[in-house]
Amino acid sequence: MAKSKNNKNIIYGLLAILVIAVITIFGDKIQSDNINNLVEQVASNYEITNTVENSTTSDNARIEDGKNIIIRYLDVGQADSILIQSDEKNMLIDAGTNEMGKTVVKDLKDYGVQKIDYLIGTHPHEDHIGGMDDVINSFDIGTIYMPKVQTNTKTFEDVLDSISNKELKITSPEIGYKFMLGNATCEIMSCGNGNETNNLNLSSIVIRMTYGEQSFLFMGDAEEENEAARSWPQTNVIKIGHHGSNTSTSQSFLNQVKPEVAIISVGVANKYGHPKQTTLDKLAIMQAKIYRTDENGTITITCDGKNNIIETEK
C-alpha cells in the first residue's frame, strides 16, 4: 500500500507541475476566453471521469423497502427541466430557459433541495441550460455533466462563468458510464463526440435510470441519428426527445424501447408546433400513455421499484 501511495504522490506532483506550467504560459488567454476555459476544464477532469467509469454499479439497483424515487418533469414552458430525488440525493437534468431560471430555483427549494449531487446540461441550447447559472449560484453542486461540444452564445458563457466562480469542474461522460443516484442506477446511453457544432441536439446526453423493475429514459433533444447509433433496451417511461419533434422518436427506436408511459416537455401553443402529430401517432400505435407539461403541468412519478404512481399538476 505504501508503494502505491508513493506512486500516486509522484503522479499528482507531476500533474501539479504541468498545471502550473500551463497557467504560466497561457494564463492570460485562459482568463480572457471563457470558451477556451471550457476546454481546459473538461481536460482537467480526467480523474473524475475515470472514477465514474470504474465505479461498480448493478444493472438494476436492489429495491429497498420504503425507499421511493421521485421524478418531477417540471413545467418550464418550451424547455426541459427534470428533478430526480432518491435516498436524499438530487439530480437535475437541464434547467429551462434564461427567463425560467428563477422559477426552477424556487421549485427546487419548494421540493426541499439543498444540494444538487448531479447537474446535467444535456446540450448547450438555451432552452436546456438557460437557467443553469441561476441553479449553480443558488445551490451546493456536486458533479456537473455536460457534453464536450462548445458554442459561443452568451447563455453558454454565463453557465461557464457560474461554474468558474464557484471553482467547479465539468465532466464530459462517455457512453457506458454508470453512476448511482441514491438507490437508482444511471447509465449514459448517448452523448455525442464533440463535433456536433452544426446540430447541438446530436450532442445530447441521454441517461437511462433503473430502480428494481422500473426504468426511465431521459432523451434530452437527441434525434433519430442518435437513436439509430445503438440498440435500446425496453424502458417503462421515456421523456420524449426534442419536445416531440418529428426529427426524434423514430418508429424503429420505439419498437425497441416499447414505452408504457411517454412524457413530453413542451410549451403551450409553442411556435414550433410541438409535439408533432406524427410523433403522437407513433406513441399511440405503441399504446403508450402520454403526459404533456403544456396540458398537465408538472408531472410527478413516484417509483417504489415495482410500480409507478403518476400525479399531474393539472
C-alpha positions, -999 to 999 in steps of 0.1 A, spaced: 0 0 0 29 24 8 44 19 -26 10 26 -43 6 58 -23 41 70 -32 34 64 -69 1 84 -66 20 112 -49 46 113 -77 18 114 -103 0 142 -85 32 161 -82 39 159 -119 3 169 -127 7 199 -104 39 210 -122 22 206 -156 -8 227 -145 15 255 -132 34 255 -164 2 257 -185 -11 286 -163 22 304 -166 24 301 -204 -13 305 -212 -28 322 -181 -38 354 -198 -55 335 -226 -74 312 -203 -87 341 -182 -98 362 -212 -115 334 -232 -144 316 -215 -149 292 -244 -113 280 -242 -118 278 -204 -144 251 -210 -118 230 -229 -93 234 -200 -120 224 -175 -130 193 -194 -94 183 -199 -87 187 -162 -114 162 -153 -97 130 -164 -95 117 -128 -132 124 -122 -142 108 -154 -122 76 -146 -139 74 -112 -173 73 -129 -161 48 -155 -146 24 -129 -174 27 -104 -192 -6 -97 -230 -5 -101 -257 -31 -106 -278 -30 -137 -309 -30 -116 -305 -14 -82 -318 -35 -53 -352 -24 -41 -352 -11 -5 -384 -10 14 -398 25 18 -371 39 -5 -391 56 -33 -376 75 -62 -394 107 -72 -391 121 -107 -405 155 -114 -409 167 -150 -411 204 -143 -434 227 -162 -409 252 -177 -427 260 -209 -410 252 -242 -379 238 -224 -367 209 -203 -360 205 -166 -363 173 -146 -356 168 -109 -349 133 -96 -347 125 -59 -335 92 -45 -325 85 -9 -318 122 -1 -297 126 -33 -308 150 -61 -301 151 -98 -313 179 -121 -314 173 -158 -315 207 -176 -328 239 -161 -352 255 -185 -346 289 -203 -329 320 -191 -363 335 -180 -373 303 -162 -341 301 -141 -355 317 -110 -387 296 -113 -366 264 -114 -347 276 -83 -379 283 -65 -394 249 -75 -362 231 -63 -363 249 -29 -400 240 -26 -391 204 -31 -365 206 -3 -334 206 -24 -303 220 -7 -276 203 -27 -277 190 -63 -255 160 -64 -256 156 -102 -263 186 -125 -267 176 -162 -268 201 -190 -278 177 -218 -265 201 -245 -259 238 -248 -292 251 -261 -308 280 -242 -340 260 -235 -320 234 -217 -291 253 -199 -306 288 -198 -314 285 -161 -283 266 -151 -263 297 -139 -292 305 -115 -292 270 -102 -254 269 -98 -254 302 -80 -282 291 -56 -272 256 -45 -243 234 -35 -233 215 -66 -217 181 -68 -208 167 -103 -216 186 -134 -221 166 -166 -220 184 -200 -211 172 -235 -177 182 -250 -193 203 -277 -189 241 -274 -209 272 -286 -203 309 -284 -236 321 -270 -239 344 -240 -261 317 -223 -233 292 -226 -207 317 -213 -230 326 -184 -230 290 -173 -192 288 -176 -188 319 -155 -210 305 -128 -190 272 -129 -157 291 -127 -169 315 -99 -177 285 -77 -144 267 -87 -164 238 -100 -155 214 -129 -172 200 -159 -171 163 -166 -179 150 -201 -190 114 -198 -188 87 -223 -213 60 -234 -215 33 -208 -205 53 -178 -226 43 -148 -232 61 -115 -256 57 -86 -282 83 -76 -292 71 -42 -308 37 -49 -310 41 -86 -285 31 -113 -279 57 -141 -261 49 -174 -250 72 -202 -266 59 -234 -256 87 -258 -235 119 -255 -221 128 -289 -184 131 -297 -178 169 -295 -181 175 -333 -218 183 -334 -215 221 -336 -238 223 -366 -266 204 -347 -261 206 -310 -291 183 -304 -269 154 -316 -246 160 -286 -274 154 -261 -265 134 -230 -291 106 -228 -295 89 -194 -312 56 -186 -321 51 -150 -332 18 -134 -346 10 -100 -358 -25 -94 -382 -35 -121 -387 1 -134 -367 20 -159 -366 56 -173 -351 72 -203 -342 109 -204 -336 118 -241 -327 155 -240 -330 167 -276 -315 135 -291 -326 129 -327 -331 99 -349 -294 98 -357 -286 92 -321 -314 66 -318 -301 47 -348 -265 47 -334 -271 19 -309 -296 -7 -297 -320 2 -269 -334 -19 -240 -371 -19 -232 -379 10 -209 -410 17 -189 -410 55 -190 -395 78 -216 -390 116 -217 -395 121 -254 -366 137 -273 -367 172 -286 -402 181 -273 -419 157 -296 -403 170 -328 -405 149 -360 -367 147 -360 -368 124 -330 -387 93 -318 -384 70 -348 -407 40 -351 -376 17 -351 -365 33 -318 -400 29 -302 -402 -7 -314 -371 -14 -292 -380 8 -262 -417 -2 -260 -425 25 -235 -456 23 -213 -455 60 -205 -443 89 -226 -436 123 -211 -434 154 -234 -419 186 -221 -435 213 -242 -448 249 -241 -485 259 -246 -492 269 -282 -455 270 -290 -443 284 -323 -427 251 -334 -459 231 -333 -445 206 -308 -454 179 -303 -458 169 -339 -488 148 -347 -466 122 -364 -449 116 -330 -482 114 -312 -495 89 -337 -464 67 -333 -468 67 -295 -505 59 -299 -495 28 -320 -473 17 -291 -503 23 -267 -481 45 -245 -499 67 -220 -489 103 -229 -484 131 -205 -476 167 -216 -464 196 -195 -484 220 -216 -516 201 -207 -507 185 -174 -483 210 -158 -455 195 -137 -457 157 -139 -446 137 -108 -438 99 -108 -432 81 -75 -415 48 -81 -411 21 -54 -391 -2 -78 -421 -23 -87 -448 3 -96 -451 39 -107 -476 63 -93 -482 93 -117 -496 126 -105 -501 158 -125 -504 194 -115 -534 200 -138 
